[in-house]
Amino acid sequence: MWTTFKATVRTLLLTPSAVIWTLIFPIVLATVFNFMFEPMRSTGSVEAVKVAVVADDAWEDSPFSQIVDTLSEADEPLLAVHPVAGEDEARVLLAEGSVAGTYVVDAAGESTATPSASAAGAPRIILAPAGSGTSSDASYDVNRAILESVATSYLQRVALIEDLSAHDPAALSDPIALEDALGLGVSVREVSFTHAQPDSMVRFYYALLGMASIFAAQLAGESVWRLQPTSSAAGARRAVSGTSRMRLLIPTIGACWAVSTTFLVIAFGYICLTAHIDFSGREGLCLVGIAASSLLSCGIGALVGALPGRMGSDSRRGILTALTCLLSLFAGLYGEPTMELADTVAHVFPAATWLNPVCLIRDLFYTVYYYDTLVPFSLRLAACAGIAAVLLAVSAACMRRSAHEHL
């Protein structure tokens, strides 16, 4: 058995298709994913909201102008100010979509703002209409909320100071009390409902690992087929030899499992390093998951390789390739539309995520990454091992039946 194990390992390592599909292909596809998803995962600073200000004497005399200048001159500015000479010029920029809104400070006695802003120096906002220029995209509501929040916050503080001076003028001489009254500081405690920081792009890498694991089934499929009497003269001699079929099948499956696990571990390490996926110390559990995934793929490959009939190696390899590509479709590997399809299928028919081996392996890593409990991971780990055991048992039965009948 040890001789069979070593011979199978040596044969797999010297088989170009085995190395390409099980090791090189996942690394190449992961590299493509890195170039596709890394710009989408970047956490750069928020783009400043473009706002026009009517820079007249009323604006210069208003304390609100100092707040706007502070927000626009920060290291990560919230506002990008475009001074204009008058309100008509500002409305032209709004119509063109060059700015998201305009701040105007009316002179004393000329305010048309709301009563809370009736005092001299109070700002009013002119917002760009929805659907004009750059305001037609999804950022319109965000930009509008930011501009309104800045002005509203200023007006609230002005009203608070006026009310405080009217009812308790002595409080204005206490800087600590004044800071507490005007401050927005709140006690915040960060709570995570998942084990790791959520990242929607990680799902595609999990689906990639599922696809790569099932592609590894070709190793077992090819190796088990070579034990068939009709595969070659060597297979025929093995069939009539004194070595039992199980003494040939067990080390062959063991060699395929060892090689595919090694290849998948290398691919997994590459994905973690290049895609910057942090499993927060659970990498050991991921390796256990890879071993279970490889065992499941060996079961699938062994079953296809042991199927009775005169199908050649190319036909069996084609079955495994078509099966892998089809199952990967329902695992959401091929982009956002297929991921939505996978979510829909999982919602309508939850058992599909357990019956589809690519989905099962994808969710195996998904549970390690997100959940703080190991119960979901353990259930899927047991499912992989159980399905693999059933498939290997069926493969062994097929191999025993085909010992001499096809010679």
N, C-alpha and C positions, 0 to 999 in steps of 0.2 A: 504493500500500500504506500509506503514511503517513497518507493521508486516511482510509482505512478504519480504521486503528488509532485515530486520534483520535475518529472518529465512534463507534466501539464503546465507547471509554472514557467518552465523554460520555453515551452511552445507558445504560451500566451505572450510572453515578453518579446518574443521574436516575430509575432504576428502583427503586421502594420495596422490592419483594420482595428484590432483590439486596442492598441495604444491610441490610435487617432480618435475613435469614437468614445472611449471611456476616460481618457486623460486629456488629450489636446483639445477636443471639441468643447468640453465644459469651460476650459480656461479661455479659449477664444471667444466663446459666447459671453462669458463674464466680462471680458475686456470690452466687448461691444456695449454691454449694459452699462459699464462704467462711463463710457463716453456719452451715452444717451441720458443717463439719469443724474450724473454728478452736477450739471448745471441746475437741474430741478431741485436738488437737495441742498444747494448752497444757502447759507444763512447770512447773506449780506445785509447791510443796513437798509432801512426802509427809505424809499425814494421820497424826497421832500415834496410837499404839496405846493404846486405853483399857485401863487395868489398875487393879485394886483392890489396896490394901495394908492389911494388918491393923496399924493404927497403935497398937500397945501399947508397953509399956516395952522389950520385946525388940527391936522394930523400931527404936525410937529409939536404942538402944545399939549397933545393928549398923552397921558401916561400909557395908554394902550399901545402907542407906537414903540415905546421902549420894550414892552413885552414881545411884540412881533419881531423887533430887531434881535432880541436875545434868542428867540426860537430859531431865527434864520442864521445866526452866527455861531451856533453851537458846533461841537465837533461832528455830531451827526444831526444836521439841521432837520427840523420838522417842517419848516416852511421855506419856500424859495420866493423871495419878494421881488415883484416887478413894479417899481414906482411909475406912476403915470401922472399927467398934469391935471386931468379932470375925469369926471365920471363918464363922459361920453367916450373917451379913449378907452377906459376900462371896459365898457360894454362892447366895444369892438373886439377887444382881446377875448372876452367871454364868448362872443359869437364865433370867433375863429377857433375856439377850443384851446387857445394858448395858455389859459389859466383856468383853474377850477372855481375861482370865486374872487370877489373884490371886497376889501375893507374900506369903508368910508366913514370919516368922522365929520359930522356937521358942526358948523359954527354955533355958538350960543344963540338960542332963540330960533334956529332954523332946523332943528332935529325933526325928522319924520320917523324916528325909530319908535319902538314900543315904549310904554310908560316906564318900564324898569331901566331903560337906557336914555331917558329924556334929559339927563344932566349933560352939560357941556363936556365934550371929550369922550362921550360914549360912542362906541362903534356900531355900525350896522353892516350887514352882509348882503351882497348881491351874488347869488350862486349861478353858476352856469346851468343852462337848461339840460335836462337829461337827453342824451343822444347827439349833443353838439361836440364835434371834434374829438378830443381825447376823453371826453366825459361819457362817451357811449359804452365804454368797457366796464368791467366789473368793479373797477376802482372808483367809480363815481360815488357810490354810497359811502365808501370809506373816506374819500377826500371831503365830502360834504360833512360827515360826522366830525372830522378833525377840525375843520374851519369853524363849525358851529360850537364845538366844545371849547376852543380857545376863547372865542368871544363871550360865550355864556359864562365860563369860569371867571373871566375878568369882571363881568357885570355882577356876578354873585358876590365877589369879594368887595367891590365898591359898595354894594348895598349893605353888606355886613358891616363895613367900617362906618358907614353913615348911621346905621342903626345903633352901633356901639357908641359912637360919639354922642348920639342924642340921649341915650339912656344911662350910659356910664362913661363919661368923658375921662375919668381917672384911669380906666383900663387901657387907654391908648398910651399911657406913659410906661406901661409894663411890657417890655419887648417879648418876654417869654409867653405871656398870655396872648399877646397879639399874634405871635407866630403859631401858637396852638390853634387859635381861632381861624387863621387863614391857611394853615397847612392842610395837605391832603394825605399825610402819612397815615397808614393803616398797618395793623399787624398782619403779616402774611406768613403762612406756613405752607411750604411746598409739600404736596401729597401726590404720590404717583400711584395710579390704579393699575399699572402694568409693571412688569419686572424691568423692562428697558424703555428707553425713550422711543415713543411710537414713530415709525417711519414707513410711509406708504410704499416707498420704492423697494423696501426689503422683501416684500411679497414676491416680486419677480425673481429675486435671487433664490428664494425658497423653491419656487416652481422650477427654476433651473436645476437645483440640486435634485428635485424629483425626477426630472427628465434625464439627467445624467445617470442617476441610479438605475433607471429602467433601461437606458442604453447599455449599461453594464450587463444586462441579461444576455447580450450577444456573446459574451465570453462563455457563459455556461451553455448556451445553445449550441455554439460551435463545438465545444469540447465534448458535450454529451453526444452530439450527432456523430462525432468521430468514433464513438464506441459502438455505433450501430453496425450490424453485419454488412449492410449495403453501402456504407460510406466509402470503404476502401478495402484493399487487400489486408491491411493491418487490422481493420475493424472485423473482418471475417475471421482472421486468425484468433483475435481476442474472443470472439463469440464461441469458438469451438475449443478454446483452451480450457485447462483445468481450473483457472481462476474464476471464482463466482462473479456474477454481474454486480453484486453489491460491493465486493472488494475492489471493483473497478470504478463504480459510480461514486462511492463515498469519498475517496481521495481526490477524484476529479472535481466534485462539487467543492470540496475543501480548498483545493488550489484556486478555483475560480473565485471563491469567496475571499480568499486572502489577497489575490491580485486586485480584484475590483475594489475591495475596501481600501487598499493602499492607494490606488489611483484616486478614489473619491476623497480620501483624506487630504491628498495633495491639492486637489481642486478646491476643497473646502478652505484650506489654509490660504490659498491664493485669493479666494473671494473675500475672506475676512480681512486680509491685509490691504487689498486694493479697493474694496468697497467700503472700508472703514465700518464694519459691522462689529459692535461690541456686545458680546454675550454675557458680560458682567460676571466672569468667573465660571460660567457654565459650559465652557468649551469641552470639558470632559464628558458631559451629558451629550453634547453634539457628536462626539466620537462614538459613543454608544449608539446613538441614532443612526450614524453612518453605517455601523456594523450591521444593525438590524435592516436598514435599507438595502445593503448589499446582499444580505441573506434572502430578502424578498425577491430581489432581481435574479438571484441564482435559481430560486424556485421557478420563476416565470421562464427563464431561459432553459432550465432543465426540462420543463414540461414540453416546450416547443421542440427542443432537440430530441426528446424521446418519443414524439408522436409517431405512430406507425405509418407506414407508407413509404413510397419511393421518392419523396421530396428531397431535392438536393440541398446543399448548404446555402446556395443563393436564395432559394425559395423560403427557407426557414429564417434566414436573415432578413428577407423582405417582410415577412410576417411581423417580426419583432420591431423593425423600423416603422412600419405603418402603424402598428399598435402604439408605439411610443409617441409618435407625432399626433395621433388622434387623441390619446389620453392627455397629452400636454395641452391640447386646445382647451379642454374642459378644466384644466388647472390654471388657466389664465396666463400662460407663458408668452403669448404672442402679442402683448400690448394691452392697453387700457380697455378696448372693447371686449377682448376675450376675458379679461379679468372681471368685467361686469357680467359677462355671460356665466363665468364660473360662480360668481356670487348669486346670480339668479337661480342657477341649477341647484346650488347648495341650499338656497332658501326654499325652493319648491320640493326638492327631493334630498333631504339631508343625508340619507344613506349613501348617496353618490360619492361623498367625500371619503367614505370608508371603503367603498367597492373599487374606486379608481385608485390604483397604486401610486400614481403620480401625485394626486391630491393627498393621499394618506401620508406620503413622505414629506410633501410640502408642509402639511399641518404638523408633522412630527417636529420639525425645526421651528415652526411658528409658535408652538406651545412652549418650547424651551426659551424662546426670545421674549415672549410677552407675559406669560403667566408666572405669578410668584409661587404657585403650588405645582407640584409635579404629577398630580393626578391625571390631567389631560395627556401629558407626555407618556406616562406609564400605560395608559389605555391604548394609545396608538402604537407604542412599542410592543405591547402584547399582541395587538392586531397584526403587525408586520410579522412577528415571529409565528403566530398561529397560521396565517395565510401561507407563509413560506413552508411550514411543516406539512400542510395539506398538499401543496403543490409538489413538494419533494416526494411525498408518499405516492402520489399519483404517477409521478415520473418513474419511481422505482418499480411500480407495478407494470408500467408500459415497457420498461427495459427488460424485465423478467419474461414477459410474454414474447418479446421480439428476439429472443436469444438464438433460435435456430430456424424459425419459420420463414425468414426472408433470405436464407442462404441459397 
